[in-house]
């Protein structure tokens, strides 16, 4: 609940400042490289790849860009959103920053809310501080309470209120650091607190190991394997459905060879597929050891990978078409036959011993059937061979 409240506070800090701004004239400026050298009597808004403020602003100042530098006083609040942010002048109101690298060099009369990769604050903050960053450094303390979430955190100076820290890395205090409130921190190891540092409100340390234990690691491993299998099966279902839907005649030709041919022809087709799947890698290796055959070996390797992939996909289509002929009494191949067959084939593959054998048998038959179909297409002996494609 505490972490949820802090996030809600950050959202409140980052609310648009115009909702609280006075009815004063506002200026808007945008350019690729923007230099704001004219003072603004009211609120000022700027946007650009590079934004530099060199004139004072009587109201609020908001800037959005790749790089933002403020070198003039802002009498109101300041909102900066950029990849690189450098605040080099005093701010009379609150400061809200979102960026990659954040550098604050002067005092802030209000509150400070920052969200970024790295935050370096050398100015004195009169209000509260709320920071979420990978690395945070405060060198001049704070007059209000401090809340920091991050990795490595370094503190120095005089802190008038409580300091709450949640970190996944190290927390260090510089020499002569003074915390007049309570220091509460949650890290994997205790903070580096020198003997010269003073913590008047006491220290509360909570050990928090962010490395998963054995049980959690096993759960994460199972979840990862399950997600991988789900993605693999989903991809296979989509590909099988596409092949069955886009090339139904080719799928019907493969299925027809399984139904119309005699047992001897089916066995020879499986032997052909098995021989190609086994002999092709040996031929590729023999060609790869010679300088002249490297290019041919690469081409054959790509063809071999494609054959294996299509053999597995058409094994699923073949299985789905067999179910369609058996139960739906339908000989035409539809896209849903490929999806259903591939799903059934994926489930069969999970059965020990028998499952992989069935998948392998269907795959070698599909490989042999595809080779015969493409051979007949390249060297036609029948008038209808081209219709298969």
C-alpha positions as CSV (number, residue, x, y, z in Angstrom):
1,X,0.0,0.0,0.0
2,X,2.9,2.3,0.8
3,X,4.4,1.9,-2.7
4,X,1.0,2.5,-4.3
5,X,0.6,5.8,-2.4
6,X,4.0,7.0,-3.5
7,X,3.2,6.3,-7.1
8,X,-0.1,8.2,-6.7
9,X,1.9,11.1,-5.2
10,X,4.2,11.1,-8.3
11,X,1.2,11.2,-10.6
12,X,-0.2,14.2,-8.6
13,X,3.2,15.9,-8.8
14,X,3.2,15.5,-12.6
15,X,-0.3,16.9,-13.2
16,X,-0.3,19.7,-15.8
17,X,0.7,23.0,-14.1
18,X,-1.7,25.0,-16.2
19,X,-4.5,23.7,-14.0
20,X,-3.1,25.7,-11.1
21,X,-1.6,28.6,-13.1
22,X,-2.8,32.2,-12.7
23,X,-4.7,34.1,-15.4
24,X,-1.6,35.7,-16.8
25,X,-0.3,36.1,-20.4
26,X,1.4,32.9,-21.7
27,X,4.0,32.5,-24.4
28,X,4.4,29.5,-26.7
29,X,7.5,28.8,-28.7
30,X,8.8,25.8,-30.7
31,X,11.8,25.2,-33.0
32,X,14.4,22.6,-33.7
33,X,17.0,24.6,-31.7
34,X,15.2,27.0,-29.4
35,X,17.0,29.8,-27.5
36,X,14.5,31.6,-25.2
37,X,16.3,34.9,-24.5
38,X,13.2,37.1,-23.9
39,X,11.6,37.3,-20.4
40,X,8.0,36.2,-20.0
41,X,5.5,38.1,-17.9
42,X,3.4,34.9,-17.4
43,X,3.7,31.2,-18.2
44,X,6.1,30.0,-20.8
45,X,5.9,26.9,-22.9
46,X,8.7,25.7,-25.1
47,X,9.4,22.6,-27.3
48,X,12.3,21.6,-29.5
49,X,15.2,19.2,-30.1
50,X,17.4,21.6,-28.0
51,X,15.8,24.1,-25.6
52,X,17.8,26.7,-23.7
53,X,16.2,29.2,-21.3
54,X,18.3,32.3,-20.6
55,X,15.6,34.9,-19.6
56,X,13.6,34.9,-16.4
57,X,10.0,33.6,-16.4
58,X,7.5,35.4,-14.1
59,X,5.1,32.4,-14.1
60,X,5.4,28.7,-14.8
61,X,7.8,27.2,-17.3
62,X,7.2,24.0,-19.3
63,X,9.7,22.5,-21.8
64,X,9.7,19.4,-23.9
65,X,12.6,18.3,-26.1
66,X,15.7,16.2,-26.6
67,X,17.9,18.5,-24.4
68,X,16.6,21.2,-22.0
69,X,18.8,23.7,-20.2
70,X,17.4,26.3,-17.9
71,X,19.8,29.1,-17.0
72,X,17.3,31.8,-15.8
73,X,15.1,32.1,-12.7
74,X,11.6,30.7,-12.8
75,X,9.2,32.4,-10.4
76,X,6.6,29.7,-10.7
77,X,6.7,25.9,-11.1
78,X,8.8,24.2,-13.7
79,X,8.0,21.1,-15.7
80,X,10.8,19.6,-17.9
81,X,10.5,16.5,-20.1
82,X,13.6,15.6,-22.1
83,X,16.4,13.1,-22.7
84,X,18.9,15.4,-21.0
85,X,17.9,18.0,-18.4
86,X,20.1,20.6,-16.7
87,X,18.5,23.1,-14.3
88,X,21.1,25.8,-13.5
89,X,18.9,28.5,-12.0
90,X,16.7,29.0,-8.9
91,X,13.1,27.9,-9.0
92,X,10.6,29.6,-6.8
93,X,8.0,26.9,-7.1
94,X,7.9,23.2,-7.6
95,X,10.2,21.3,-10.0
96,X,8.9,18.3,-11.9
97,X,11.3,16.5,-14.3
98,X,11.1,13.4,-16.5
99,X,14.2,12.5,-18.5
100,X,17.2,10.3,-19.0
101,X,20.0,12.3,-17.4
102,X,18.8,14.9,-14.9
103,X,21.2,17.5,-13.3
104,X,19.9,20.1,-10.8
105,X,22.4,22.7,-9.7
106,X,20.4,25.4,-7.9
107,X,17.9,25.6,-5.1
108,X,14.2,24.7,-5.4
109,X,11.8,26.6,-3.1
110,X,9.0,24.0,-3.5
111,X,8.9,20.3,-4.0
112,X,11.0,18.1,-6.3
113,X,9.6,15.2,-8.2
114,X,11.9,13.4,-10.7
115,X,11.7,10.3,-12.8
116,X,14.7,9.3,-14.9
117,X,17.8,7.1,-15.4
118,X,20.1,9.2,-13.4
119,X,19.4,12.1,-11.0
120,X,22.0,14.4,-9.6
121,X,20.8,17.2,-7.3
122,X,23.3,19.7,-5.9
123,X,20.7,22.3,-5.0
124,X,18.8,22.7,-1.7
125,X,15.2,21.6,-1.9
126,X,12.9,23.5,0.6
127,X,10.0,21.1,0.2
128,X,9.7,17.3,-0.2
129,X,11.7,15.1,-2.6
130,X,10.3,12.2,-4.5
131,X,12.6,10.4,-7.0
132,X,12.4,7.3,-9.1
133,X,15.7,6.7,-10.9
134,X,18.3,4.0,-11.5
135,X,21.0,6.1,-9.8
136,X,20.4,9.0,-7.5
137,X,22.8,11.5,-5.9
138,X,21.8,14.2,-3.4
139,X,24.7,16.4,-2.3
140,X,23.0,19.2,-0.5
141,X,20.4,17.6,1.7
142,X,16.8,18.7,1.9
143,X,14.5,20.6,4.1
144,X,11.5,18.3,3.8
145,X,10.9,14.5,3.7
146,X,12.8,12.4,1.1
147,X,11.5,9.3,-0.8
148,X,13.7,7.6,-3.3
149,X,13.2,4.4,-5.4
150,X,16.1,3.2,-7.4
151,X,19.3,1.1,-7.7
152,X,22.3,2.9,-6.3
153,X,21.7,5.9,-4.0
154,X,24.2,8.4,-2.5
155,X,23.3,11.0,0.1
156,X,25.2,14.0,1.5
157,X,24.3,17.2,3.3
158,X,21.8,18.1,6.0
159,X,18.3,16.4,5.8
160,X,15.7,18.0,8.0
161,X,13.1,15.3,7.7
162,X,12.7,11.6,7.3
163,X,14.4,9.7,4.5
164,X,12.7,6.6,3.0
165,X,14.6,4.5,0.4
166,X,13.9,1.4,-1.6
167,X,16.9,0.2,-3.6
168,X,18.0,-2.8,-5.4
169,X,21.7,-1.8,-5.2
170,X,23.8,0.1,-2.6
171,X,22.9,3.0,-0.4
172,X,25.9,5.2,0.8
173,X,26.1,8.3,3.0
174,X,28.9,10.7,2.6
175,X,31.1,12.0,5.5
176,X,29.4,14.3,8.0
177,X,25.9,13.6,6.5
178,X,23.1,14.6,9.0
179,X,19.6,13.2,8.9
180,X,17.5,14.9,11.6
181,X,14.6,12.5,11.0
182,X,14.5,8.7,10.6
183,X,16.4,6.8,7.9
184,X,14.3,3.9,6.6
185,X,15.8,1.8,3.8
186,X,15.1,-1.5,2.1
187,X,18.1,-2.9,0.2
188,X,19.8,-6.3,-0.3
189,X,22.7,-5.2,2.0
190,X,23.2,-2.6,4.7
191,X,24.1,0.9,3.8
192,X,27.5,2.4,4.0
193,X,27.2,4.8,6.9
194,X,30.5,6.5,8.0
195,X,31.2,7.2,11.7
196,X,30.9,10.9,11.1
197,X,27.3,10.7,9.8
198,X,24.5,11.5,12.3
199,X,21.1,10.0,12.1
200,X,19.0,11.6,14.9
201,X,15.8,9.7,14.4
202,X,17.3,6.3,14.2
203,X,17.8,3.7,11.4
204,X,15.3,1.1,10.2
205,X,16.7,-1.5,7.8
206,X,14.8,-4.1,5.9
207,X,16.7,-6.8,4.1
208,X,15.3,-7.3,0.6
209,X,16.9,-9.8,-1.7
210,X,15.8,-9.3,-5.3
211,X,17.3,-12.6,-6.4
212,X,14.7,-15.4,-6.7
213,X,15.0,-18.4,-4.5
214,X,15.1,-22.0,-5.8
215,X,11.4,-22.4,-5.8
216,X,10.8,-19.1,-7.5
217,X,13.5,-19.9,-10.1
218,X,11.8,-23.2,-10.9
219,X,8.4,-21.4,-11.3
220,X,10.0,-18.8,-13.6
221,X,11.7,-21.6,-15.6
222,X,8.4,-23.4,-16.0
223,X,6.6,-20.2,-17.0
224,X,9.4,-19.4,-19.5
225,X,9.2,-22.9,-21.1
226,X,5.4,-22.8,-21.2
227,X,5.5,-19.4,-22.9
228,X,8.1,-20.6,-25.4
229,X,6.0,-23.7,-26.2
230,X,2.8,-21.5,-26.5
231,X,4.5,-19.1,-28.9
232,X,6.0,-22.0,-31.0
233,X,2.7,-23.8,-31.2
234,X,0.8,-20.6,-32.1
235,X,3.3,-19.8,-34.9
236,X,3.0,-23.4,-36.2
237,X,-0.8,-23.1,-36.2
238,X,-0.7,-19.8,-38.1
239,X,1.7,-21.2,-40.7
240,X,-0.2,-24.4,-41.2
241,X,-3.4,-22.5,-41.6
242,X,-1.9,-20.2,-44.2
243,X,-0.4,-23.0,-46.2
244,X,-3.6,-25.0,-46.2
245,X,-5.6,-21.9,-47.1
246,X,-3.3,-20.5,-49.8
247,X,-2.2,-23.7,-51.4
248,X,-5.1,-26.2,-51.0
249,X,-4.3,-28.2,-54.1
250,X,-0.8,-28.9,-52.9
251,X,-2.1,-30.0,-49.5
252,X,-4.7,-32.2,-51.3
253,X,-2.0,-33.8,-53.4
254,X,0.0,-34.7,-50.3
255,X,-3.1,-36.2,-48.6
256,X,-4.1,-38.0,-51.8
257,X,-0.7,-39.8,-51.8
258,X,-1.5,-41.1,-48.3
259,X,-4.9,-42.4,-49.3
260,X,-4.8,-43.4,-53.0
261,X,-1.4,-45.1,-53.0
262,X,-0.8,-48.7,-51.9
263,X,1.1,-49.5,-48.7
264,X,4.3,-50.2,-50.7
265,X,4.2,-46.8,-52.3
266,X,3.6,-45.1,-49.0
267,X,6.6,-47.0,-47.5
268,X,8.8,-45.9,-50.5
269,X,7.7,-42.3,-50.0
270,X,8.6,-42.5,-46.3
271,X,12.0,-44.0,-47.2
272,X,12.6,-41.2,-49.7
273,X,11.9,-38.6,-47.1
274,X,14.0,-40.3,-44.5
275,X,16.9,-40.7,-46.9
276,X,16.8,-37.0,-47.8
277,X,16.5,-35.8,-44.2
278,X,19.5,-38.0,-43.2
279,X,21.8,-37.8,-46.3
280,X,21.4,-34.0,-46.9
281,X,23.3,-32.9,-43.8
282,X,26.2,-35.3,-44.7
283,X,26.4,-33.9,-48.2
284,X,26.3,-30.3,-46.9
285,X,29.2,-31.0,-44.5
286,X,31.3,-32.6,-47.3
287,X,30.7,-29.6,-49.5
288,X,31.4,-27.1,-46.7
289,X,35.0,-28.4,-46.1
290,X,36.0,-27.4,-49.7
291,X,36.4,-23.8,-50.7
292,X,34.6,-24.3,-54.0
293,X,31.6,-26.0,-52.4
294,X,30.9,-23.5,-49.6
295,X,28.4,-21.5,-51.6
296,X,26.6,-24.7,-52.8
297,X,26.6,-26.0,-49.2
298,X,24.9,-22.8,-48.0
299,X,22.3,-23.0,-50.7
300,X,21.6,-26.7,-49.9
301,X,21.4,-25.8,-46.2
302,X,18.7,-23.2,-46.8
303,X,16.8,-25.7,-48.9
304,X,17.2,-28.4,-46.3
305,X,15.9,-26.1,-43.5
306,X,12.9,-25.2,-45.7
307,X,12.2,-28.8,-46.4
308,X,12.2,-29.7,-42.7
309,X,9.9,-26.8,-41.9
310,X,7.5,-27.6,-44.7
311,X,7.6,-31.3,-43.8
312,X,6.5,-30.6,-40.2
313,X,3.8,-28.2,-41.3
314,X,2.4,-30.5,-43.9
315,X,2.5,-33.3,-41.4
316,X,0.0,-31.3,-39.3
317,X,-2.1,-30.5,-42.4
318,X,-2.0,-34.2,-43.3
319,X,-3.3,-35.1,-39.9
320,X,-6.0,-32.5,-40.0
321,X,-7.1,-33.7,-43.4
322,X,-7.3,-37.3,-42.2
323,X,-9.6,-36.2,-39.4
324,X,-11.7,-34.2,-41.9
325,X,-12.1,-37.3,-44.2
326,X,-12.8,-39.6,-41.3
327,X,-15.3,-37.5,-39.4
328,X,-16.5,-34.7,-41.7
329,X,-16.5,-36.9,-44.9
330,X,-14.8,-34.0,-46.7
331,X,-11.9,-34.4,-49.2
332,X,-11.2,-30.7,-49.8
333,X,-8.6,-29.2,-47.6
334,X,-9.5,-26.0,-45.7
335,X,-7.4,-23.7,-43.6
336,X,-9.0,-24.9,-40.4
337,X,-7.8,-28.4,-41.2
338,X,-4.2,-27.2,-41.0
339,X,-4.8,-25.3,-37.7
340,X,-6.6,-28.3,-36.1
341,X,-4.1,-30.8,-37.4
342,X,-1.1,-28.8,-36.2
343,X,-2.7,-28.4,-32.8
344,X,-3.3,-32.2,-32.6
345,X,0.2,-32.9,-33.8
346,X,1.7,-30.5,-31.2
347,X,-0.2,-32.3,-28.4
348,X,0.8,-35.8,-29.8
349,X,4.4,-34.7,-29.7
350,X,4.1,-34.3,-25.9
351,X,3.4,-38.0,-25.4
352,X,6.6,-39.8,-24.5
353,X,8.2,-42.2,-27.0
354,X,5.0,-42.8,-29.1
355,X,4.4,-39.1,-29.8
356,X,7.7,-38.2,-31.3
357,X,7.6,-41.5,-33.4
358,X,4.2,-40.5,-34.9
359,X,5.4,-37.0,-35.6
360,X,8.6,-38.3,-37.3
361,X,6.6,-40.8,-39.4
362,X,4.2,-38.1,-40.7
363,X,7.1,-35.7,-41.3
364,X,9.2,-38.1,-43.3
365,X,6.2,-39.1,-45.4
366,X,5.3,-35.4,-46.0
367,X,9.0,-34.7,-47.0
368,X,9.0,-37.6,-49.5
369,X,5.6,-36.6,-50.9
370,X,6.7,-32.9,-51.3
371,X,9.9,-34.0,-53.1
372,X,7.9,-36.3,-55.5
373,X,5.3,-33.5,-56.2
374,X,8.0,-30.9,-56.9
375,X,10.0,-33.4,-59.0
376,X,6.9,-34.1,-61.1
377,X,6.2,-30.4,-61.4
378,X,9.7,-29.8,-62.7
379,X,9.7,-32.8,-65.0
380,X,6.0,-33.4,-65.7
381,X,4.8,-36.8,-66.7
382,X,1.1,-36.1,-66.0
383,X,-1.1,-33.4,-67.4
384,X,-2.6,-32.4,-64.1
385,X,0.7,-32.2,-62.1
386,X,0.9,-28.4,-62.5
387,X,-2.6,-28.1,-61.0
388,X,-1.3,-29.3,-57.7
389,X,0.4,-25.9,-57.2
